[in-house]
C-alpha cells in the first residue's frame, strides 16, 4: 500500500467549550461517551497506523484536541461532510442521526465514501436512511446486542461490530486497594435515560439493611450540555430532580440525606473514587445502552458492577463473574446488598473484571478493527456477515435471524418490516410496555 487513506471524523463538541481532550490516555474528562470515543478512536488510529492512514478531526470547537491529529473547524455535520471532501478525505465517519435527512441528501451529492457509527441505535427512519444511502458503505454498531437487533433489517448488510476503545492503563489499581466495605458509587449522566432514579428510589431500602452505606454520585445533568439549567440541588434538570430524585434522597428537612454525596462532573480524578468503591452502579434502567462505557470504567478499576440485564450491558458485564445484572428494582437492592455483605465475592469479581476489560475492549484491538474496516471500504471489499451471540431467545434474535435468512432466500419479502420497526408501532397502538 503506497498511498495513505485519508479519513475524516466528525466531532460534535459544541457543548464542551474549554474541555481538554488533548490526551485521551487519561480517560474521559467528563463529557458524553460518544464524543470521547470519537476522539479516542481517531487518536489511536493515528498513533498505530499513521503510516497507512491520514486522520482528520472535524470539530465544532477545534481547540484542546490531540495535537497529533489534523483538526478542522466544522459548524455542523453537513459542513463537516463537505469539508471532508474539500480536504481530500477518502472516507467520512459520523455518528448516525435521527430525523435529519439533510446529511443523507448531502452525502448523495458528494464524491466521498462514508461510515455511519451508531453509539445509539437509530429509529426506523434513520436505519432506512443508512441502508438506502449508497455513499454509506458501512454501519458500525458498538455492541453485539445492538447488532443482533438489526439482523432482519436491510441495514444489517452494511453493519459490523466494533466495540468502543478503552485504555485501562490509568484505571487498573497500581497496588491492592483496601475498601471501606460500605461504599456504592453511581457514575453517569443524571438524566432519565441513564436510570439514576432507579437507584435513588431504592436507596433507603438499602439503608434499612446497611445503615452504614454511603452513596457517591459522580455526574450531572450537564454532561451533554454544560449550559443546561439545573434544579434546586444543582444535580439535574428541575423536573427530573423534583419528581424522581429529591423525594427519595431528602432528609427530614428536605436537604440531601447525609448518606449521599453528589460530586458533579469529574475527569481523571474520578478514578480514585471508582477504585475505592465496593459496588459500582451503571445505568440500572439499561435503557439507551448499546455499550455502557461506565460499566467498563468501573470494572477496569477492579470494582464489580450492578446494572440491568439488557442491551449493551450484556456485552460489557459478565453476570456472576464481573458483576450482577438485574431485571427490576427489587433485584437491584438484592444485588447491591449481596456485594456489600460479601466482600470476598466482590473482590474476586473485581479481579475478574480487570482481566475481562483488558481482553475484550483493548484500544489496540479496536484500532486494528477500524483499520481493517477502512481497508475494506476503500477497496470496495464486501463486508462479512457478523455471527449472532448465543443467547438466541433474548430479544427474539432467533426470529430476527430466521427472518433475515428467509428474506435472503425469498427476495419478494425483502421489504417486509424488521422487528425493530414493528415493535414501536405495537407500543404506540396497543400501549404495550417493552424494553428493547
MIKOLKE-585230 format. One record per residue (C-alpha): x, y, z. Coordinates in steps of 0.5 Angstrom, whole numbers, padded with zeros to 4 digits, always signed. Layout:
BEGIN
XYZ/...
! end
This chain:
BEGIN
+0000+0000+0000/+0004+0006-0003/-0001+0012-0001/-0005+0014+0005/-0012+0013+0006/-0015+0020+0009/-0020+0019+0014/-0025+0025+0017/-0028+0024+0024/-0034+0029+0026/-0034+0031+0033/-0040+0035+0035/-0037+0038+0041/-0041+0045+0041/-0043+0044+0049/-0036+0043+0051/-0032+0049+0051/-0025+0049+0055/-0026+0041+0056/-0019+0039+0055/-0019+0033+0050/-0011+0033+0048/-0009+0027+0052/-0014+0021+0051/-0010+0016+0055/-0012+0020+0061/-0019+0018+0060/-0026+0021+0059/-0025+0028+0062/-0033+0029+0064/-0036+0029+0057/-0041+0025+0053/-0039+0018+0052/-0040+0019+0044/-0036+0025+0044/-0030+0022+0048/-0030+0015+0044/-0030+0019+0037/-0023+0023+0039/-0020+0017+0042/-0022+0013+0036/-0018+0018+0032/-0013+0019+0036/-0011+0011+0037/-0012+0010+0030/-0007+0016+0028/-0002+0013+0034/-0002+0006+0031/-0003+0007+0023/+0000+0013+0021/+0004+0010+0016/-0002+0008+0013/-0008+0013+0015/-0008+0020+0015/-0013+0022+0020/-0017+0029+0021/-0022+0031+0026/-0027+0036+0024/-0030+0039+0030/-0035+0045+0032/-0029+0047+0037/-0022+0046+0034/-0019+0047+0041/-0016+0043+0046/-0016+0037+0042/-0010+0032+0041/-0004+0036+0037/-0002+0029+0033/-0009+0030+0029/-0011+0035+0023/-0016+0039+0026/-0021+0043+0022/-0027+0047+0025/-0034+0045+0022/-0040+0048+0024/-0045+0042+0023/-0045+0035+0021/-0047+0037+0014/-0041+0042+0014/-0036+0037+0016/-0038+0032+0011/-0037+0038+0006/-0030+0040+0009/-0028+0033+0009/-0029+0032+0001/-0025+0039+0001/-0019+0037+0005/-0019+0030+0000/-0021+0025+0005/-0023+0019+0002/-0028+0016+0008/-0032+0021+0013/-0034+0018+0019/-0040+0021+0023/-0045+0019+0029/-0052+0017+0026/-0057+0022+0026/-0065+0021+0027/-0070+0026+0024/-0064+0030+0020/-0065+0028+0012/-0060+0034+0010/-0054+0030+0012/-0056+0024+0008/-0058+0028+0002/-0052+0032+0002/-0048+0025+0002/-0051+0023-0004/-0048+0030-0007/-0041+0029-0005/-0036+0024-0008/-0034+0021-0001/-0035+0014+0002/-0038+0015+0009/-0039+0010+0015/-0044+0011+0020/-0043+0010+0027/-0049+0009+0032/-0047+0010+0039/-0055+0010+0040/-0059+0006+0035/-0063+0010+0030/-0070+0009+0030/-0074+0007+0023/-0072+0013+0019/-0065+0013+0021/-0064+0006+0020/-0067+0006+0013/-0063+0012+0011/-0057+0009+0013/-0059+0003+0009/-0061+0007+0003/-0055+0012+0002/-0050+0009-0003/-0045+0013+0000/-0045+0010+0006/-0041+0004+0006/-0041+0001+0013/-0045+0002+0019/-0041+0001+0026/-0045-0002+0032/-0041-0001+0038/-0045-0007+0042/-0046-0014+0040/-0053-0014+0043/-0054-0008+0039/-0052-0011+0032/-0057-0017+0033/-0063-0012+0034/-0062-0011+0027/-0061-0018+0024/-0067-0018+0020/-0067-0010+0018/-0063-0009+0011/-0058-0004+0014/-0055-0011+0017/-0052-0012+0010/-0048-0006+0012/-0047-0007+0019/-0041-0009+0023/-0039-0010+0030/-0033-0005+0033/-0033-0004+0041/-0031+0003+0044/-0024+0003+0045/-0022+0003+0052/-0015+0004+0055/-0014+0001+0062/-0007+0003+0064/-0009+0009+0068/-0015+0005+0071/-0012-0001+0074/-0010+0000+0081/-0002+0000+0082/-0003-0003+0089/-0008-0007+0093/-0014-0003+0095/-0017-0003+0102/-0024-0002+0101/-0029+0001+0107/-0034-0004+0105/-0040+0000+0105/-0039+0005+0099/-0044+0005+0093/-0042+0009+0087/-0046+0012+0081/-0043+0014+0075/-0046+0018+0069/-0051+0023+0067/-0056+0025+0072/-0062+0024+0066/-0068+0020+0066/-0065+0016+0060/-0059+0014+0065/-0063+0011+0070/-0061+0014+0077/-0068+0015+0079/-0068+0007+0080/-0062+0008+0085/-0065+0014+0088/-0072+0011+0090/-0069+0004+0093/-0063+0008+0097/-0067+0008+0103/-0069+0001+0103/-0061-0001+0102/-0060+0004+0108/-0065-0001+0112/-0061-0007+0112/-0054-0003+0112/-0055+0004+0116/-0047+0005+0115/-0048+0005+0107/-0045+0011+0103/-0047+0013+0096/-0043+0017+0092/-0046+0020+0086/-0041+0022+0080/-0044+0026+0074/-0049+0032+0073/-0055+0034+0068/-0050+0038+0065/-0046+0032+0062/-0048+0033+0055/-0049+0041+0055/-0045+0045+0060/-0050+0050+0059/-0056+0046+0062/-0060+0050+0067/-0061+0045+0074/-0065+0044+0079/-0065+0047+0087/-0060+0042+0089/-0056+0043+0082/-0056+0036+0080/-0061+0035+0074/-0066+0039+0070/-0071+0041+0075/-0077+0037+0073/-0073+0030+0074/-0070+0033+0080/-0076+0035+0083/-0080+0029+0082/-0075+0023+0082/-0069+0025+0086/-0071+0030+0092/-0077+0026+0094/-0072+0020+0095/-0066+0022+0098/-0068+0028+0102/-0067+0028+0110/-0073+0031+0114/-0071+0038+0113/-0071+0037+0105/-0064+0037+0105/-0059+0032+0102/-0059+0026+0106/-0052+0025+0110/-0051+0018+0107/-0051+0021+0100/-0045+0026+0097/-0046+0029+0090/-0040+0030+0087/-0042+0033+0080/-0037+0032+0074/-0031+0030+0075/-0025+0028+0070/-0019+0024+0071/-0020+0025+0079/-0026+0020+0079/-0021+0014+0078/-0019+0014+0085/-0026+0014+0087/-0028+0008+0083/-0022+0004+0085/-0025+0005+0093/-0032+0004+0091/-0034-0003+0094/-0040-0003+0089/-0041+0001+0082/-0048+0002+0079/-0048+0004+0072/-0055+0006+0069/-0060+0001+0073/-0065+0002+0068/-0061-0001+0062/-0064+0004+0057/-0061+0007+0051/-0054+0003+0053/-0051+0000+0047/-0044-0001+0050/-0044+0003+0057/-0037+0006+0058/-0039+0007+0065/-0039-0001+0067/-0032-0001+0063/-0029+0004+0067/-0032+0001+0074/-0029-0006+0072/-0022-0003+0070/-0022+0000+0077/-0023-0007+0080/-0030-0005+0082/-0036-0010+0081/-0042-0007+0077/-0049-0008+0079/-0054-0006+0073/-0059-0008+0068/-0059-0015+0065/-0061-0012+0058/-0058-0008+0052/-0050-0007+0052/-0049-0009+0059/-0050-0016+0057/-0044-0015+0053/-0040-0010+0058/-0041-0014+0064/-0041-0022+0066/-0046-0023+0070/-0044-0027+0076/-0037-0026+0074/-0035-0019+0074/-0042-0016+0077/-0049-0018+0078/-0055-0016+0073/-0062-0015+0075/-0069-0015+0072/-0072-0010+0077/-0071-0005+0083/-0072-0011+0088/-0066-0015+0085/-0062-0008+0084/-0063-0008+0092/-0061-0015+0093/-0055-0015+0089/-0052-0009+0092/-0053-0011+0099/-0050-0018+0097/-0044-0015+0094/-0043-0010+0100/-0044-0016+0105/-0040-0021+0101/-0033-0017+0101/-0029-0023+0098/-0034-0024+0093/-0034-0017+0091/-0026-0017+0091/-0026-0023+0086/-0031-0020+0082/-0026-0014+0081/-0020-0018+0080/-0024-0022+0074/-0027-0015+0072/-0020-0012+0071/-0018-0018+0066/-0024-0018+0062/-0024-0011+0060/-0016-0012+0058/-0018-0018+0054/-0025-0015+0051/-0024-0008+0050/-0017-0006+0049/-0016+0000+0045/-0010-0003+0041/-0015-0008+0038/-0020-0003+0037/-0016+0001+0033/-0014-0005+0029/-0021-0007+0027/-0022+0000+0025/-0016+0000+0020/-0019-0007+0017/-0026-0003+0016/-0022+0003+0013/-0019-0002+0008/-0025-0006+0006/-0029+0000+0005/-0023+0004+0001/-0022-0002-0003/-0030-0004-0004/-0029-0011-0001/-0035-0014+0001/-0037-0014+0009/-0037-0021+0012/-0044-0022+0016/-0043-0022+0023/-0044-0028+0028/-0050-0028+0033/-0049-0028+0040/-0051-0035+0043/-0057-0032+0048/-0062-0034+0042/-0068-0032+0046/-0066-0025+0048/-0070-0020+0045/-0073-0025+0040/-0066-0025+0036/-0067-0032+0033/-0073-0030+0030/-0070-0024+0027/-0064-0028+0024/-0069-0033+0021/-0073-0027+0018/-0066-0025+0015/-0065-0032+0012/-0072-0032+0010/-0072-0025+0006/-0065-0027+0003/-0068-0034+0000/-0074-0030-0002/-0073-0023-0005/-0080-0022-0005/-0080-0021+0002/-0074-0016+0002/-0078-0010+0004/-0082-0014+0010/-0081-0009+0016/-0076-0011+0021/-0078-0013+0028/-0074-0007+0031/-0079-0003+0026/-0085-0006+0028/-0084-0006+0036/-0085+0002+0037/-0092+0001+0033/-0094-0004+0037/-0092+0000+0043/-0096+0006+0040/-0102+0003+0038/-0103-0002+0044/-0099+0001+0050/-0095-0005+0051/-0089-0003+0055/-0083-0006+0053/-0075-0005+0054/-0071-0007+0048/
! end
